[in-house]
Amino acid sequence: MMVARWRIDARFGHKQTVIESLKKWHSAIGTQVGWTKDKVRITTGSVGAPESAVEVDVTIKDLAELNTSWEKLGTIAAHKEWSKEIEPYVVSGSPRWEVLRIVD
């Protein structure tokens, strides 16, 4: 098992807007690529992490599953539109993916 983590920094004063937008994205778009509620967690910076940090952790089986999800995302028009809508609230250049292995 793995965790695919998407990390972004919210612009000052817009963290809650980003969080709410991610929640709506998940219910409308994320579920279309198989990212069910039990596989997704949203976290935000608190102590020892930038307060602007907003992260989405997705539990996946392997990199092939992640690749399939990303390919599906590329075909969803609502995802492209959402990306444009959230852009003003995100620090430019901050979005990044990290993939971690789960150790049992």
Secondary structure, DSSP 8 states (H G I E B T S, - for coil): -EEEEEEEEB-TT-HHHHHHHHHHHHHHTGGGGT--GGGEEEEE--SSS-TTEEEEEEEES-HHHHHHHHHHHTT-HHHHHHHHHHGGGB-TT--EEEEEE---
